[in-house]
Structure formats: structure tokens, C-alpha cells
Amino acid sequence: MADQIVYADFEAVDIRVGTIKTAQPFPEAQKPAIKLTIDFGPEIGVKKSSAQLTVHYKPDQLIGRQVCAVVNFPPRQIGPFISEVLTLGMPDEDGAVVLVRPDLRVPNGGKLF
């Protein structure tokens, strides 16, 4: 079982929805990944992310797809790339990443609550 947290801990994690604008292979990454630019709307803007999505997704299939991401972690250097947000996913039966995304289209920048 996971460690218990208080509601204030959950509130500190800012999870927003955004639309993928660009997706490119990231061959310089240690693990296979795709470089994303994601539009989180006017409040947050467009941010970059590196995501290990190569098993289930091709870059061209990701354009226009909405995804959920943590937007308030500090930027992280991944090889020559700076990832500004953490794109969220869940492992499938084999451990490959499946994106977390809204079931229906919602406005970019919408906050998970």
C-alpha cells in the first residue's frame, strides 16, 4: 500500500491538461523517448517534456492529443534537452507507458482536482 498523505500534499501537485503541439523522436535520451511541446493555455503557456512513450505511440500520432502533466516541478535536464513538465502515464502489463488523459476534450490548462 502507498504511503498516506494529507490533502494539502495533493493540492501542492499542480496537474493540468494540455494539447500536444509537436512530437519528435529523442534519440539522444538514454531510454527511448519522444520530445513533446504541450500547450497548457494562456495561464501556463507552451512547455516542453520528454516522455518514454515509444512502445505505444509514434510522434505523428500524438499531435493534437490532450495529456495530463505536472506543471510545477522544477525543469529537469535530460541529455541536451530541458524537460519543463512531467507528462503522466501508467504502465501497461509489460511496463510500457500509457498516457493519462481526459476522457472528453476539455480546455487547455484545466486543473485536476
Backbone bond lengths (Angstrom), bond angles and torsions (degrees), N, CA, C in turn:
res aa  C-N    CA-C-N  psi(-1)  N-CA   C-N-CA  omega(-1)  CA-C   N-CA-C  phi
1 M - - - 1.457 - - 1.528 109.19 -
2 A 1.307 116.47 143.70 1.459 121.86 179.90 1.526 110.30 -70.89
3 D 1.335 114.86 154.61 1.460 119.73 174.91 1.519 109.57 -62.43
4 Q 1.318 116.02 143.69 1.457 119.89 177.89 1.523 109.60 -80.05
5 I 1.340 115.01 145.23 1.453 121.59 174.66 1.519 107.98 -126.22
6 V 1.308 115.51 166.23 1.462 119.66 174.95 1.524 107.75 -95.19
7 Y 1.333 116.43 162.00 1.456 121.00 -176.01 1.529 111.81 -57.67
8 A 1.317 117.50 -34.59 1.469 120.72 179.84 1.533 110.89 -61.31
9 D 1.331 117.68 -33.13 1.469 120.60 176.62 1.527 110.04 -63.29
10 F 1.308 117.23 -43.91 1.461 122.07 178.41 1.528 110.57 -63.06
11 E 1.336 116.44 -42.87 1.465 120.20 -179.89 1.523 112.62 -61.95
12 A 1.324 117.95 -25.46 1.465 121.48 -178.67 1.528 112.17 -73.33
13 V 1.335 117.53 -19.86 1.464 121.42 179.49 1.524 107.96 -90.83
14 D 1.340 116.13 116.94 1.465 121.64 -176.48 1.530 108.87 -95.85
15 I 1.329 116.09 99.75 1.463 122.30 -179.93 1.520 108.02 -103.49
16 R 1.344 115.39 122.36 1.463 121.59 -176.91 1.520 110.08 -126.10
17 V 1.322 115.07 161.51 1.451 121.47 175.55 1.525 108.52 -101.70
18 G 1.327 115.01 142.59 1.454 120.51 176.60 1.518 109.94 -146.84
19 T 1.333 115.47 167.03 1.460 121.99 -179.96 1.524 109.35 -108.62
20 I 1.323 115.90 129.30 1.465 121.00 179.44 1.527 109.11 -68.93
21 K 1.328 115.79 124.46 1.467 122.44 179.78 1.524 111.51 -98.17
22 T 1.336 116.94 -40.57 1.461 121.16 177.08 1.514 108.82 -137.22
23 A 1.338 115.26 151.25 1.466 122.26 177.22 1.525 106.87 -146.40
24 Q 1.334 115.35 124.66 1.462 120.65 -177.46 1.519 109.84 -134.52
25 P 1.329 117.47 146.09 1.461 120.02 174.45 1.532 109.70 -57.03
26 F 1.315 116.09 150.26 1.470 122.42 -179.88 1.529 108.42 -126.74
27 P 1.336 117.35 72.37 1.464 120.20 -175.62 1.525 114.06 -66.57
28 E 1.330 118.52 -19.11 1.465 120.89 -179.92 1.531 112.98 -76.54
29 A 1.316 117.69 -14.61 1.466 121.45 -179.45 1.531 110.09 -68.29
30 Q 1.338 116.40 147.79 1.471 120.81 178.87 1.520 111.50 -64.56
31 K 1.332 116.96 -39.10 1.465 122.22 175.33 1.523 107.23 -110.39
32 P 1.340 118.65 145.51 1.465 120.30 -178.74 1.533 111.22 -52.59
33 A 1.334 115.34 130.03 1.466 120.27 -176.04 1.526 110.08 -149.38
34 I 1.330 113.93 170.03 1.454 122.72 176.66 1.529 107.30 -126.95
35 K 1.342 116.88 134.57 1.462 122.09 175.20 1.531 107.78 -86.59
36 L 1.319 115.63 129.18 1.460 121.69 -178.31 1.521 110.76 -119.95
37 T 1.321 116.47 146.80 1.465 121.35 161.44 1.520 105.06 -115.78
38 I 1.331 115.09 131.78 1.463 121.93 -172.25 1.526 109.07 -127.28
39 D 1.326 116.35 129.64 1.462 122.61 178.76 1.525 109.09 -91.08
40 F 1.336 115.95 114.68 1.457 121.99 179.41 1.528 112.78 -102.19
41 G 1.336 117.27 19.63 1.451 120.65 177.96 1.515 112.57 85.00
42 P 1.349 116.50 179.09 1.465 120.83 -171.43 1.530 115.59 -65.67
43 E 1.318 118.55 -29.61 1.471 120.31 -177.84 1.531 111.88 -69.66
44 I 1.320 117.37 -40.89 1.465 122.07 -175.13 1.523 112.14 -105.48
45 G 1.323 116.97 -35.27 1.454 121.17 178.16 1.515 113.04 87.44
46 V 1.328 115.12 -162.94 1.467 122.10 -179.00 1.522 108.18 -92.70
47 K 1.324 116.57 130.01 1.466 123.14 -179.19 1.518 109.82 -126.53
48 K 1.335 115.84 158.43 1.465 122.71 179.44 1.526 110.14 -103.26
49 S 1.335 114.75 149.75 1.465 120.84 178.25 1.520 109.30 -150.33
50 S 1.316 115.52 145.50 1.463 121.90 170.37 1.520 106.42 -108.39
51 A 1.332 116.69 128.37 1.462 119.78 -176.01 1.526 110.22 -135.75
52 Q 1.320 116.02 136.79 1.466 122.53 -179.52 1.526 109.69 -84.28
53 L 1.330 114.93 76.02 1.464 121.73 -172.70 1.518 113.26 -113.73
54 T 1.316 119.15 11.03 1.462 121.50 -165.76 1.522 115.26 -71.33
55 V 1.313 119.40 -14.88 1.466 120.58 -179.22 1.530 110.79 -73.70
56 H 1.341 116.44 -47.87 1.467 120.57 -174.09 1.524 114.56 -100.72
57 Y 1.327 118.15 -12.84 1.462 120.49 -172.25 1.524 111.49 -131.80
58 K 1.322 115.46 142.33 1.463 123.67 169.96 1.522 106.42 -104.59
59 P 1.336 118.18 147.00 1.470 119.34 -177.30 1.526 113.99 -50.21
60 D 1.318 118.32 -44.76 1.468 119.40 -177.02 1.527 113.01 -66.97
61 Q 1.337 118.20 -21.26 1.466 121.68 178.23 1.528 112.22 -77.95
62 L 1.332 116.85 -15.36 1.461 121.10 -174.73 1.522 113.64 -89.22
63 I 1.326 117.64 -22.01 1.465 121.45 -176.84 1.536 109.23 -60.14
64 G 1.332 115.86 129.11 1.458 121.65 178.67 1.518 114.57 86.87
65 R 1.317 117.41 -7.45 1.466 121.29 -179.07 1.532 109.77 -81.78
66 Q 1.317 116.79 138.05 1.458 120.21 174.90 1.523 109.62 -85.30
67 V 1.339 115.19 143.28 1.460 122.12 179.87 1.523 109.03 -138.97
68 C 1.311 115.65 162.51 1.461 121.96 174.67 1.519 108.56 -105.12
69 A 1.336 115.62 143.50 1.465 120.32 -179.06 1.522 110.14 -150.22
70 V 1.328 115.13 150.70 1.467 121.24 170.70 1.518 106.19 -82.27
71 V 1.340 116.46 122.19 1.460 120.19 -174.47 1.529 113.58 -105.33
72 N 1.336 118.42 -1.45 1.465 118.57 -177.37 1.526 114.24 -115.91
73 F 1.328 117.67 21.61 1.464 120.49 167.05 1.525 107.92 -82.24
74 P 1.330 118.80 154.07 1.464 119.00 174.62 1.532 110.02 -67.94
75 P 1.346 117.88 152.85 1.470 120.24 177.43 1.533 110.62 -57.29
76 R 1.329 115.22 151.14 1.468 120.89 -177.30 1.525 109.12 -129.66
77 Q 1.320 115.86 128.98 1.462 121.86 178.06 1.526 108.93 -78.21
78 I 1.336 116.19 123.13 1.459 122.18 176.70 1.521 106.14 -124.57
79 G 1.324 116.02 98.21 1.458 120.42 -173.77 1.517 108.77 59.61
80 P 1.337 117.97 -129.99 1.466 120.60 -179.34 1.535 113.49 -84.69
81 F 1.327 117.70 6.81 1.466 122.90 -171.66 1.520 110.26 -115.84
82 I 1.334 117.22 141.91 1.466 121.27 174.43 1.517 108.48 -104.97
83 S 1.325 115.64 116.89 1.456 122.24 178.17 1.525 107.71 -91.13
84 E 1.339 116.25 122.23 1.468 121.45 -174.81 1.516 113.71 -95.31
85 V 1.332 117.76 -21.52 1.464 122.08 179.73 1.525 108.97 -136.24
86 L 1.318 116.36 158.11 1.461 122.01 177.16 1.523 108.67 -102.24
87 T 1.331 116.02 105.66 1.460 121.20 177.04 1.519 107.96 -71.48
88 L 1.332 117.04 132.03 1.461 121.41 -172.61 1.528 112.73 -93.28
89 G 1.317 114.71 141.24 1.448 121.52 176.84 1.512 110.48 -151.47
90 M 1.301 115.33 166.74 1.460 123.69 177.44 1.523 108.15 -122.74
91 P 1.327 117.80 147.32 1.465 118.93 178.29 1.529 111.58 -78.19
92 D 1.339 115.01 141.69 1.465 118.84 171.34 1.529 108.22 -81.75
93 E 1.323 117.12 -169.33 1.469 121.29 -176.97 1.525 112.61 -59.49
94 D 1.347 116.96 -26.98 1.458 121.64 -178.08 1.521 112.84 -100.46
95 G 1.324 117.85 2.74 1.458 121.81 178.92 1.520 114.34 91.49
96 A 1.336 119.00 1.17 1.462 121.76 178.39 1.534 109.46 -77.97
97 V 1.323 116.34 145.21 1.460 121.93 -174.41 1.529 112.20 -76.12
98 V 1.345 114.55 132.38 1.458 123.87 172.10 1.526 105.88 -116.86
99 L 1.321 117.01 127.69 1.461 121.51 -175.67 1.525 113.46 -62.34
100 V 1.339 115.17 145.09 1.460 122.55 169.82 1.523 105.69 -93.42
101 R 1.330 115.93 124.95 1.467 119.95 -177.88 1.515 110.04 -153.10
102 P 1.348 116.47 159.42 1.465 118.59 179.75 1.525 110.86 -68.32
103 D 1.309 115.26 151.13 1.460 122.66 179.10 1.526 111.59 -70.97
104 L 1.320 116.07 -32.68 1.463 122.83 178.01 1.526 108.59 -124.64
105 R 1.326 117.01 158.04 1.462 121.16 179.10 1.527 109.35 -65.73
106 V 1.329 115.71 133.47 1.456 122.60 179.23 1.537 108.47 -132.22
107 P 1.333 118.47 163.60 1.467 120.00 179.88 1.539 111.73 -63.95
108 N 1.328 115.43 138.36 1.467 119.97 175.03 1.517 110.37 -57.79
109 G 1.321 116.41 138.65 1.455 121.74 -179.66 1.505 113.49 94.02
110 G 1.343 117.55 -7.51 1.458 120.31 178.69 1.523 110.89 -57.70
111 K 1.319 115.87 137.06 1.465 121.75 -175.84 1.523 111.36 -97.53
112 L 1.333 115.23 134.82 1.460 120.80 173.90 1.522 108.66 -69.40
113 F 1.327 116.12 132.13 1.456 120.37 175.67 1.490 110.89 -141.50
